C-alpha cells in the first residue's frame, strides 16, 4: 500500500492546451510566401511576349500577389488541419500547432473560408483569367488534401498534384500582365515537370532521413504514399522529371525564343544543387520555407533568373541557326 510520500502513476496523457490566436495564424504558414517567386517567370515572360499596359500593372501586381498569398494560405490551413493525425508520426512536423494544441474546428474552417473568399475576391478584381486560375489553385488544395480524393496518399500522383501549383502560379503571373491569352502549353508543362522534380527530391530527402532513423513504418504513417516508394524509385523519378523539363523547355525555346538556350547550363546547375541538397542529412529541401538559407542554391537561382531575364529582353539573332535545319557538307574526294 503506497505511503503518502509515494506518487501514484498517471496513466492518462495531459490534455492539449487550448489554441491561441497565434496558433490559428500559424496554420496559414505566411512564412512560405517565398514560394510565390514561381509567379515571377510567368509575369516576366508575358512582359516579353505580349505588349503590357504598365498603368494597370501598378494596380494588378500587388493585388495579384496578395490574392495568391491568401489562397495558398487557405490551402495550408486545410492541409495542416486534416493532416494533424499523420503529422504526429513525423519527427519535426509533430511540433506543428494543429498537433500539439487543441484547436476549434469551427474556427479553423472559418479561417479557411475567410482566406479563400478574400483571395477569390481580389482575384476577381485582377481579371477573369486570374480569377479562373485562382479557382483552380483553391481546387488543387481540396483534391490534394480532402477525402475521398486525397491524392497526397497516392504514389506519384501525390508529387504531380502538389507540384501542379507551379504551372498554376506561372499562369497567375501571366494573367496579371495578359488576361486575354494563355501561355504556351510547352512552357506550362515544363514548369510542371520542374516542380515535380523539386517535389520528388523533397520526398527523397524525407525518405532517406526518416526511413533510416525511425523506420519505414513511421514514414508510412506520416504519409501513405511512402509505403509504395523506395529510395531508388524516388531517385529515378527525379531523373525522369528533370529530363522531361529539359525536353519540354527545348520545345518552347525552338518555337518561341531561342535565346533561352543560354539558361540551360544554369538550370542544370540549379537541378544539380537541389538533388545534392536532397541527399544531405536533415536537408533544407524538406522545409521549403528554409530553402533560401542555402547559399549555393541562392547563387544558382539568382544566376538562373538573371540569365532568364537577360535572354527575355535581349535579342540574339546569331543564335537562330540552332532552330534552323542544316547539314554539314563534306568535300568530295576524286
Short mmCIF file of the C-alpha atoms (twelve columns), coordinates in Angstrom:
data_MODEL
# 
_entry.id   MODEL 
# 
loop_
_atom_site.group_PDB 
_atom_site.id 
_atom_site.type_symbol 
_atom_site.label_atom_id 
_atom_site.label_alt_id 
_atom_site.label_comp_id 
_atom_site.label_asym_id 
_atom_site.label_seq_id 
_atom_site.Cartn_x 
_atom_site.Cartn_y 
_atom_site.Cartn_z 
_atom_site.pdbx_PDB_model_num 
ATOM 1   C CA . UNK A 1   0.000   0.000  0.000    1 
ATOM 2   C CA . UNK A 2   1.578   3.317  -1.053   1 
ATOM 3   C CA . UNK A 3   2.573   5.820  1.600    1 
ATOM 4   C CA . UNK A 4   1.691   9.499  1.478    1 
ATOM 5   C CA . UNK A 5   5.102   10.290 0.055    1 
ATOM 6   C CA . UNK A 6   4.767   7.803  -2.814   1 
ATOM 7   C CA . UNK A 7   3.388   9.155  -6.074   1 
ATOM 8   C CA . UNK A 8   0.613   7.375  -7.888   1 
ATOM 9   C CA . UNK A 9   1.496   6.861  -11.580  1 
ATOM 10  C CA . UNK A 10  -0.503  8.892  -14.073  1 
ATOM 11  C CA . UNK A 11  -1.737  6.826  -16.997  1 
ATOM 12  C CA . UNK A 12  -3.652  9.457  -18.957  1 
ATOM 13  C CA . UNK A 13  -1.806  11.981 -21.083  1 
ATOM 14  C CA . UNK A 14  -2.212  15.634 -20.214  1 
ATOM 15  C CA . UNK A 15  -4.861  17.385 -22.311  1 
ATOM 16  C CA . UNK A 16  -3.569  19.599 -25.095  1 
ATOM 17  C CA . UNK A 17  -3.627  23.308 -24.242  1 
ATOM 18  C CA . UNK A 18  -6.300  25.390 -25.981  1 
ATOM 19  C CA . UNK A 19  -5.252  27.164 -29.148  1 
ATOM 20  C CA . UNK A 20  -4.451  30.884 -29.158  1 
ATOM 21  C CA . UNK A 21  -4.683  33.406 -31.961  1 
ATOM 22  C CA . UNK A 22  -1.032  32.824 -32.906  1 
ATOM 23  C CA . UNK A 23  -1.722  29.086 -33.233  1 
ATOM 24  C CA . UNK A 24  -4.533  29.657 -35.702  1 
ATOM 25  C CA . UNK A 25  -2.432  32.143 -37.695  1 
ATOM 26  C CA . UNK A 26  0.439   29.641 -37.860  1 
ATOM 27  C CA . UNK A 27  -1.810  27.286 -39.871  1 
ATOM 28  C CA . UNK A 28  -1.692  29.773 -42.756  1 
ATOM 29  C CA . UNK A 29  2.128   29.449 -42.988  1 
ATOM 30  C CA . UNK A 30  2.771   33.018 -44.018  1 
ATOM 31  C CA . UNK A 31  6.485   32.180 -43.776  1 
ATOM 32  C CA . UNK A 32  6.032   30.165 -47.001  1 
ATOM 33  C CA . UNK A 33  5.483   33.326 -49.058  1 
ATOM 34  C CA . UNK A 34  8.849   32.748 -50.736  1 
ATOM 35  C CA . UNK A 35  7.169   30.059 -52.866  1 
ATOM 36  C CA . UNK A 36  5.389   32.808 -54.769  1 
ATOM 37  C CA . UNK A 37  8.673   33.518 -56.526  1 
ATOM 38  C CA . UNK A 38  7.318   30.972 -59.027  1 
ATOM 39  C CA . UNK A 39  4.829   33.639 -60.150  1 
ATOM 40  C CA . UNK A 40  7.633   35.872 -61.451  1 
ATOM 41  C CA . UNK A 41  8.693   33.837 -64.548  1 
ATOM 42  C CA . UNK A 42  5.100   33.896 -65.822  1 
ATOM 43  C CA . UNK A 43  4.941   37.638 -65.303  1 
ATOM 44  C CA . UNK A 44  8.322   38.242 -66.969  1 
ATOM 45  C CA . UNK A 45  7.538   36.002 -69.950  1 
ATOM 46  C CA . UNK A 46  4.203   37.738 -70.515  1 
ATOM 47  C CA . UNK A 47  6.001   41.090 -70.465  1 
ATOM 48  C CA . UNK A 48  8.412   39.774 -73.108  1 
ATOM 49  C CA . UNK A 49  5.861   38.164 -75.426  1 
ATOM 50  C CA . UNK A 50  2.858   40.476 -75.019  1 
ATOM 51  C CA . UNK A 51  2.694   44.290 -75.005  1 
ATOM 52  C CA . UNK A 52  1.649   45.207 -71.448  1 
ATOM 53  C CA . UNK A 53  -0.301  48.198 -70.149  1 
ATOM 54  C CA . UNK A 54  2.059   49.360 -67.408  1 
ATOM 55  C CA . UNK A 55  -0.519  51.585 -65.724  1 
ATOM 56  C CA . UNK A 56  -2.609  48.501 -64.959  1 
ATOM 57  C CA . UNK A 57  0.406   46.572 -63.659  1 
ATOM 58  C CA . UNK A 58  0.963   49.034 -60.816  1 
ATOM 59  C CA . UNK A 59  -2.546  48.165 -59.675  1 
ATOM 60  C CA . UNK A 60  -2.682  44.465 -60.553  1 
ATOM 61  C CA . UNK A 61  0.690   43.163 -59.318  1 
ATOM 62  C CA . UNK A 62  0.176   43.843 -55.575  1 
ATOM 63  C CA . UNK A 63  -3.460  42.697 -55.722  1 
ATOM 64  C CA . UNK A 64  -2.473  39.529 -57.593  1 
ATOM 65  C CA . UNK A 65  0.309   38.675 -55.149  1 
ATOM 66  C CA . UNK A 66  -1.961  39.289 -52.145  1 
ATOM 67  C CA . UNK A 67  -4.654  37.094 -53.719  1 
ATOM 68  C CA . UNK A 68  -2.165  34.262 -54.317  1 
ATOM 69  C CA . UNK A 69  -0.910  34.514 -50.729  1 
ATOM 70  C CA . UNK A 70  -4.469  34.283 -49.352  1 
ATOM 71  C CA . UNK A 71  -5.407  31.257 -51.469  1 
ATOM 72  C CA . UNK A 72  -2.134  29.446 -50.755  1 
ATOM 73  C CA . UNK A 73  -2.647  30.098 -47.039  1 
ATOM 74  C CA . UNK A 74  -6.200  28.731 -47.264  1 
ATOM 75  C CA . UNK A 75  -4.740  25.541 -48.754  1 
ATOM 76  C CA . UNK A 76  -2.153  25.390 -45.956  1 
ATOM 77  C CA . UNK A 77  -4.860  25.739 -43.304  1 
ATOM 78  C CA . UNK A 78  -6.869  22.791 -44.608  1 
ATOM 79  C CA . UNK A 79  -3.672  20.818 -45.197  1 
ATOM 80  C CA . UNK A 80  -2.369  21.203 -41.675  1 
ATOM 81  C CA . UNK A 81  -5.762  20.611 -40.068  1 
ATOM 82  C CA . UNK A 82  -6.580  17.413 -41.984  1 
ATOM 83  C CA . UNK A 83  -3.009  16.106 -41.637  1 
ATOM 84  C CA . UNK A 84  -2.684  16.590 -37.878  1 
ATOM 85  C CA . UNK A 85  -3.002  12.860 -37.066  1 
ATOM 86  C CA . UNK A 86  -0.480  11.910 -39.772  1 
ATOM 87  C CA . UNK A 87  1.922   14.725 -38.825  1 
ATOM 88  C CA . UNK A 88  2.062   13.326 -35.293  1 
ATOM 89  C CA . UNK A 89  4.224   10.479 -36.686  1 
ATOM 90  C CA . UNK A 90  6.719   12.878 -38.319  1 
ATOM 91  C CA . UNK A 91  9.849   13.802 -36.293  1 
ATOM 92  C CA . UNK A 92  9.576   17.545 -36.997  1 
ATOM 93  C CA . UNK A 93  6.007   18.097 -38.206  1 
ATOM 94  C CA . UNK A 94  4.760   16.584 -34.957  1 
ATOM 95  C CA . UNK A 95  5.560   20.003 -33.445  1 
ATOM 96  C CA . UNK A 96  3.019   21.779 -35.625  1 
ATOM 97  C CA . UNK A 97  0.363   23.689 -33.726  1 
ATOM 98  C CA . UNK A 98  -2.509  21.564 -35.071  1 
ATOM 99  C CA . UNK A 99  -0.829  18.544 -33.450  1 
ATOM 100 C CA . UNK A 100 0.195   19.937 -30.071  1 
ATOM 101 C CA . UNK A 101 -2.675  22.302 -29.209  1 
ATOM 102 C CA . UNK A 102 -6.458  21.877 -29.169  1 
ATOM 103 C CA . UNK A 103 -7.962  23.919 -31.989  1 
ATOM 104 C CA . UNK A 104 -11.661 24.558 -32.529  1 
ATOM 105 C CA . UNK A 105 -12.799 23.038 -35.860  1 
ATOM 106 C CA . UNK A 106 -15.262 25.859 -36.437  1 
ATOM 107 C CA . UNK A 107 -12.535 28.489 -36.136  1 
ATOM 108 C CA . UNK A 108 -10.200 26.526 -38.418  1 
ATOM 109 C CA . UNK A 109 -12.819 26.195 -41.162  1 
ATOM 110 C CA . UNK A 110 -13.774 29.831 -40.633  1 
ATOM 111 C CA . UNK A 111 -10.150 30.837 -41.200  1 
ATOM 112 C CA . UNK A 112 -10.055 28.712 -44.344  1 
ATOM 113 C CA . UNK A 113 -13.230 30.322 -45.731  1 
ATOM 114 C CA . UNK A 114 -12.062 33.835 -44.889  1 
ATOM 115 C CA . UNK A 115 -8.726  33.363 -46.686  1 
ATOM 116 C CA . UNK A 116 -10.343 31.591 -49.665  1 
ATOM 117 C CA . UNK A 117 -13.083 34.187 -50.148  1 
ATOM 118 C CA . UNK A 118 -10.661 37.094 -49.717  1 
ATOM 119 C CA . UNK A 119 -8.261  35.562 -52.233  1 
ATOM 120 C CA . UNK A 120 -11.009 34.942 -54.793  1 
ATOM 121 C CA . UNK A 121 -12.442 38.449 -54.317  1 
ATOM 122 C CA . UNK A 122 -9.050  40.031 -55.007  1 
ATOM 123 C CA . UNK A 123 -8.558  37.664 -57.957  1 
ATOM 124 C CA . UNK A 124 -11.885 38.776 -59.450  1 
ATOM 125 C CA . UNK A 125 -10.695 42.385 -59.333  1 
ATOM 126 C CA . UNK A 126 -7.474  41.481 -61.168  1 
ATOM 127 C CA . UNK A 127 -9.272  39.851 -64.105  1 
ATOM 128 C CA . UNK A 128 -11.225 36.892 -65.438  1 
ATOM 129 C CA . UNK A 129 -8.261  34.654 -66.317  1 
ATOM 130 C CA . UNK A 130 -6.623  35.363 -62.972  1 
ATOM 131 C CA . UNK A 131 -9.905  34.583 -61.195  1 
ATOM 132 C CA . UNK A 132 -10.412 31.254 -63.006  1 
ATOM 133 C CA . UNK A 133 -6.794  30.275 -62.338  1 
ATOM 134 C CA . UNK A 134 -7.266  31.144 -58.659  1 
ATOM 135 C CA . UNK A 135 -10.284 28.819 -58.508  1 
ATOM 136 C CA . UNK A 136 -8.069  26.054 -59.903  1 
ATOM 137 C CA . UNK A 137 -5.442  26.962 -57.272  1 
ATOM 138 C CA . UNK A 138 -8.006  26.554 -54.497  1 
ATOM 139 C CA . UNK A 139 -9.458  23.355 -56.009  1 
ATOM 140 C CA . UNK A 140 -5.994  21.783 -56.166  1 
ATOM 141 C CA . UNK A 141 -5.754  22.093 -52.390  1 
ATOM 142 C CA . UNK A 142 -9.091  20.293 -51.970  1 
ATOM 143 C CA . UNK A 143 -8.149  17.458 -54.339  1 
ATOM 144 C CA . UNK A 144 -4.786  17.068 -52.641  1 
ATOM 145 C CA . UNK A 145 -5.980  17.058 -49.023  1 
ATOM 146 C CA . UNK A 146 -9.664  16.174 -48.749  1 
ATOM 147 C CA . UNK A 147 -11.178 12.704 -48.876  1 
ATOM 148 C CA . UNK A 148 -12.329 10.808 -50.848  1 
ATOM 149 C CA . UNK A 149 -9.795  12.057 -53.430  1 
ATOM 150 C CA . UNK A 150 -6.861  12.971 -51.119  1 
ATOM 151 C CA . UNK A 151 -4.291  12.495 -53.868  1 
ATOM 152 C CA . UNK A 152 -1.421  13.021 -51.430  1 
ATOM 153 C CA . UNK A 153 -1.878  9.377  -50.391  1 
ATOM 154 C CA . UNK A 154 -1.388  8.078  -53.959  1 
ATOM 155 C CA . UNK A 155 2.198   7.354  -55.094  1 
ATOM 156 C CA . UNK A 156 3.439   9.627  -57.897  1 
ATOM 157 C CA . UNK A 157 0.045   11.349 -58.066  1 
ATOM 158 C CA . UNK A 158 0.989   13.000 -54.769  1 
ATOM 159 C CA . UNK A 159 4.014   14.601 -56.440  1 
ATOM 160 C CA . UNK A 160 2.249   15.520 -59.670  1 
ATOM 161 C CA . UNK A 161 -0.732  17.036 -57.849  1 
ATOM 162 C CA . UNK A 162 1.258   19.025 -55.304  1 
ATOM 163 C CA . UNK A 163 3.569   20.487 -57.926  1 
ATOM 164 C CA . UNK A 164 0.594   21.409 -60.134  1 
ATOM 165 C CA . UNK A 165 0.745   24.612 -58.109  1 
ATOM 166 C CA . UNK A 166 3.859   25.546 -60.108  1 
ATOM 167 C CA . UNK A 167 2.171   25.983 -63.526  1 
ATOM 168 C CA . UNK A 168 -0.823  27.492 -61.718  1 
ATOM 169 C CA . UNK A 169 1.457   30.119 -60.164  1 
ATOM 170 C CA . UNK A 170 3.110   30.663 -63.570  1 
ATOM 171 C CA . UNK A 171 -0.338  31.229 -65.104  1 
ATOM 172 C CA . UNK A 172 -1.206  33.657 -62.309  1 
ATOM 173 C CA . UNK A 173 1.874   35.711 -63.187  1 
ATOM 174 C CA . UNK A 174 0.964   35.593 -66.874  1 
ATOM 175 C CA . UNK A 175 -2.662  36.593 -66.174  1 
ATOM 176 C CA . UNK A 176 -1.555  39.695 -64.261  1 
ATOM 177 C CA . UNK A 177 0.004   41.012 -67.491  1 
ATOM 178 C CA . UNK A 178 -2.194  39.381 -70.155  1 
ATOM 179 C CA . UNK A 179 -5.687  38.249 -69.248  1 
ATOM 180 C CA . UNK A 180 -6.801  37.523 -72.808  1 
ATOM 181 C CA . UNK A 181 -4.466  34.734 -73.954  1 
ATOM 182 C CA . UNK A 182 -2.896  31.624 -72.473  1 
ATOM 183 C CA . UNK A 183 0.862   30.989 -72.306  1 
ATOM 184 C CA . UNK A 184 2.394   28.244 -74.477  1 
ATOM 185 C CA . UNK A 185 1.423   24.756 -73.300  1 
ATOM 186 C CA . UNK A 186 5.060   23.646 -73.605  1 
ATOM 187 C CA . UNK A 187 6.250   26.156 -71.005  1 
ATOM 188 C CA . UNK A 188 3.399   25.285 -68.623  1 
ATOM 189 C CA . UNK A 189 4.209   21.580 -68.941  1 
ATOM 190 C CA . UNK A 190 7.939   22.270 -68.455  1 
ATOM 191 C CA . UNK A 191 7.144   24.287 -65.328  1 
ATOM 192 C CA . UNK A 192 5.001   21.417 -64.059  1 
ATOM 193 C CA . UNK A 193 7.779   18.873 -64.586  1 
ATOM 194 C CA . UNK A 194 10.319  21.177 -62.946  1 
ATOM 195 C CA . UNK A 195 8.041   21.355 -59.916  1 
ATOM 196 C CA . UNK A 196 7.702   17.563 -59.972  1 
ATOM 197 C CA . UNK A 197 11.493  17.291 -59.831  1 
ATOM 198 C CA . UNK A 198 11.646  19.608 -56.821  1 
ATOM 199 C CA . UNK A 199 8.869   17.733 -55.029  1 
ATOM 200 C CA . UNK A 200 10.299  14.273 -55.785  1 
ATOM 201 C CA . UNK A 201 13.668  15.473 -54.452  1 
ATOM 202 C CA . UNK A 202 11.891  16.606 -51.288  1 
ATOM 203 C CA . UNK A 203 10.305  13.138 -50.963  1 
ATOM 204 C CA . UNK A 204 13.745  11.595 -51.485  1 
ATOM 205 C CA . UNK A 205 15.203  13.695 -48.686  1 
ATOM 206 C CA . UNK A 206 12.354  12.732 -46.355  1 
ATOM 207 C CA . UNK A 207 12.717  9.057  -47.244  1 
ATOM 208 C CA . UNK A 208 16.464  8.993  -46.620  1 
ATOM 209 C CA . UNK A 209 16.218  10.801 -43.290  1 
ATOM 210 C CA . UNK A 210 13.123  9.282  -41.701  1 
ATOM 211 C CA . UNK A 211 13.391  5.732  -43.034  1 
ATOM 212 C CA . UNK A 212 16.983  5.430  -41.848  1 
ATOM 213 C CA . UNK A 213 16.330  6.864  -38.380  1 
ATOM 214 C CA . UNK A 214 12.741  5.973  -37.456  1 
ATOM 215 C CA . UNK A 215 11.938  3.216  -39.947  1 
ATOM 216 C CA . UNK A 216 9.684   2.853  -42.972  1 
ATOM 217 C CA . UNK A 217 6.670   2.095  -40.763  1 
ATOM 218 C CA . UNK A 218 6.794   5.548  -39.189  1 
ATOM 219 C CA . UNK A 219 7.234   7.110  -42.623  1 
ATOM 220 C CA . UNK A 220 4.162   5.272  -43.953  1 
ATOM 221 C CA . UNK A 221 2.101   6.521  -41.006  1 
ATOM 222 C CA . UNK A 222 3.115   10.068 -41.822  1 
ATOM 223 C CA . UNK A 223 2.203   9.733  -45.500  1 
ATOM 224 C CA . UNK A 224 0.617   6.636  -47.004  1 
ATOM 225 C CA . UNK A 225 2.259   7.096  -50.432  1 
ATOM 226 C CA . UNK A 226 5.657   6.346  -48.869  1 
ATOM 227 C CA . UNK A 227 4.519   2.752  -48.410  1 
ATOM 228 C CA . UNK A 228 4.954   2.326  -52.182  1 
ATOM 229 C CA . UNK A 229 8.161   4.308  -52.637  1 
ATOM 230 C CA . UNK A 230 11.762  3.195  -52.395  1 
ATOM 231 C CA . UNK A 231 14.878  5.338  -52.412  1 
ATOM 232 C CA . UNK A 232 15.669  4.019  -55.895  1 
ATOM 233 C CA . UNK A 233 12.198  4.738  -57.322  1 
ATOM 234 C CA . UNK A 234 12.272  8.304  -55.998  1 
ATOM 235 C CA . UNK A 235 15.736  8.889  -57.453  1 
ATOM 236 C CA . UNK A 236 14.645  7.530  -60.845  1 
ATOM 237 C CA . UNK A 237 11.535  9.720  -60.797  1 
ATOM 238 C CA . UNK A 238 13.739  12.783 -60.150  1 
ATOM 239 C CA . UNK A 239 15.765  11.863 -63.230  1 
ATOM 240 C CA . UNK A 240 12.626  11.416 -65.367  1 
ATOM 241 C CA . UNK A 241 11.136  14.752 -64.265  1 
ATOM 242 C CA . UNK A 242 14.423  16.554 -64.953  1 
ATOM 243 C CA . UNK A 243 14.614  15.026 -68.437  1 
ATOM 244 C CA . UNK A 244 11.010  15.974 -69.182  1 
ATOM 245 C CA . UNK A 245 11.690  19.530 -68.033  1 
ATOM 246 C CA . UNK A 246 14.633  19.835 -70.425  1 
ATOM 247 C CA . UNK A 247 12.691  18.260 -73.305  1 
ATOM 248 C CA . UNK A 248 9.616   20.496 -72.912  1 
ATOM 249 C CA . UNK A 249 11.736  23.609 -72.403  1 
ATOM 250 C CA . UNK A 250 13.565  22.738 -75.629  1 
ATOM 251 C CA . UNK A 251 10.250  22.623 -77.493  1 
ATOM 252 C CA . UNK A 252 9.319   26.032 -76.124  1 
ATOM 253 C CA . UNK A 253 12.590  27.761 -76.957  1 
ATOM 254 C CA . UNK A 254 12.698  26.419 -80.526  1 
ATOM 255 C CA . UNK A 255 9.144   27.682 -81.166  1 
ATOM 256 C CA . UNK A 256 9.229   30.997 -79.317  1 
ATOM 257 C CA . UNK A 257 12.607  32.262 -78.147  1 
ATOM 258 C CA . UNK A 258 15.852  30.505 -78.952  1 
ATOM 259 C CA . UNK A 259 17.756  32.868 -76.631  1 
ATOM 260 C CA . UNK A 260 16.549  30.784 -73.674  1 
ATOM 261 C CA . UNK A 261 19.129  28.153 -74.588  1 
ATOM 262 C CA . UNK A 262 21.539  30.279 -72.546  1 
ATOM 263 C CA . UNK A 263 19.518  29.398 -69.433  1 
ATOM 264 C CA . UNK A 264 20.077  25.636 -69.869  1 
ATOM 265 C CA . UNK A 265 23.524  25.383 -68.214  1 
ATOM 266 C CA . UNK A 266 22.298  27.368 -65.210  1 
ATOM 267 C CA . UNK A 267 19.114  25.320 -64.988  1 
ATOM 268 C CA . UNK A 268 21.212  22.158 -64.998  1 
ATOM 269 C CA . UNK A 269 23.359  23.588 -62.214  1 
ATOM 270 C CA . UNK A 270 20.257  24.503 -60.228  1 
ATOM 271 C CA . UNK A 271 18.889  20.953 -60.526  1 
ATOM 272 C CA . UNK A 272 22.281  19.519 -59.559  1 
ATOM 273 C CA . UNK A 273 22.490  21.668 -56.416  1 
ATOM 274 C CA . UNK A 274 18.933  20.725 -55.455  1 
ATOM 275 C CA . UNK A 275 19.481  16.979 -55.765  1 
ATOM 276 C CA . UNK A 276 22.765  17.398 -53.842  1 
ATOM 277 C CA . UNK A 277 20.835  19.138 -51.050  1 
ATOM 278 C CA . UNK A 278 18.205  16.375 -51.062  1 
ATOM 279 C CA . UNK A 279 20.906  13.770 -50.436  1 
ATOM 280 C CA . UNK A 280 22.235  15.549 -47.332  1 
ATOM 281 C CA . UNK A 281 21.026  14.572 -43.834  1 
ATOM 282 C CA . UNK A 282 18.402  16.983 -42.499  1 
ATOM 283 C CA . UNK A 283 18.189  18.623 -45.912  1 
ATOM 284 C CA . UNK A 284 16.544  22.038 -46.255  1 
ATOM 285 C CA . UNK A 285 14.529  20.695 -49.224  1 
ATOM 286 C CA . UNK A 286 12.247  19.094 -46.638  1 
ATOM 287 C CA . UNK A 287 11.373  22.571 -45.356  1 
ATOM 288 C CA . UNK A 288 10.693  24.815 -48.378  1 
ATOM 289 C CA . UNK A 289 10.446  27.932 -46.215  1 
ATOM 290 C CA . UNK A 290 14.161  27.474 -45.413  1 
ATOM 291 C CA . UNK A 291 15.358  26.790 -48.955  1 
ATOM 292 C CA . UNK A 292 16.859  30.229 -49.312  1 
ATOM 293 C CA . UNK A 293 19.153  29.527 -46.368  1 
ATOM 294 C CA . UNK A 294 21.363  27.537 -48.758  1 
ATOM 295 C CA . UNK A 295 23.988  29.841 -50.240  1 
ATOM 296 C CA . UNK A 296 24.722  27.516 -53.155  1 
ATOM 297 C CA . UNK A 297 21.066  27.330 -54.072  1 
ATOM 298 C CA . UNK A 298 20.694  31.108 -53.733  1 
ATOM 299 C CA . UNK A 299 23.650  31.726 -56.068  1 
ATOM 300 C CA . UNK A 300 22.409  29.273 -58.714  1 
ATOM 301 C CA . UNK A 301 18.835  30.570 -58.543  1 
ATOM 302 C CA . UNK A 302 19.989  34.187 -58.819  1 
ATOM 303 C CA . UNK A 303 22.195  33.321 -61.806  1 
ATOM 304 C CA . UNK A 304 19.354  31.394 -63.441  1 
ATOM 305 C CA . UNK A 305 16.897  34.282 -63.011  1 
ATOM 306 C CA . UNK A 306 19.436  36.858 -64.207  1 
ATOM 307 C CA . UNK A 307 20.179  34.919 -67.407  1 
ATOM 308 C CA . UNK A 308 16.451  34.253 -67.900  1 
ATOM 309 C CA . UNK A 309 15.641  37.978 -67.698  1 
ATOM 310 C CA . UNK A 310 18.592  38.845 -69.950  1 
ATOM 311 C CA . UNK A 311 17.541  36.255 -72.546  1 
ATOM 312 C CA . UNK A 312 13.952  37.503 -72.342  1 
ATOM 313 C CA . UNK A 313 14.666  41.098 -73.321  1 
ATOM 314 C CA . UNK A 314 17.878  40.893 -75.398  1 
ATOM 315 C CA . UNK A 315 17.568  39.560 -78.953  1 
ATOM 316 C CA . UNK A 316 20.496  37.479 -80.205  1 
ATOM 317 C CA . UNK A 317 19.957  36.745 -83.923  1 
ATOM 318 C CA . UNK A 318 23.241  34.841 -84.169  1 
ATOM 319 C CA . UNK A 319 21.559  32.006 -82.214  1 
ATOM 320 C CA . UNK A 320 18.887  31.481 -84.887  1 
ATOM 321 C CA . UNK A 321 20.984  28.798 -86.528  1 
ATOM 322 C CA . UNK A 322 20.115  26.479 -83.608  1 
ATOM 323 C CA . UNK A 323 16.481  26.315 -84.721  1 
ATOM 324 C CA . UNK A 324 17.293  26.179 -88.450  1 
ATOM 325 C CA . UNK A 325 17.825  22.748 -90.067  1 
ATOM 326 C CA . UNK A 326 21.274  22.488 -91.641  1 
ATOM 327 C CA . UNK A 327 23.743  19.846 -92.762  1 
ATOM 328 C CA . UNK A 328 27.500  19.964 -92.948  1 
ATOM 329 C CA . UNK A 329 28.830  19.410 -96.418  1 
ATOM 330 C CA . UNK A 330 31.884  17.192 -96.761  1 
ATOM 331 C CA . UNK A 331 34.410  17.785 -99.540  1 
ATOM 332 C CA . UNK A 332 34.071  15.406 -102.478 1 
ATOM 333 C CA . UNK A 333 37.202  13.290 -102.951 1 
ATOM 334 C CA . UNK A 334 38.172  12.439 -106.539 1 
# 
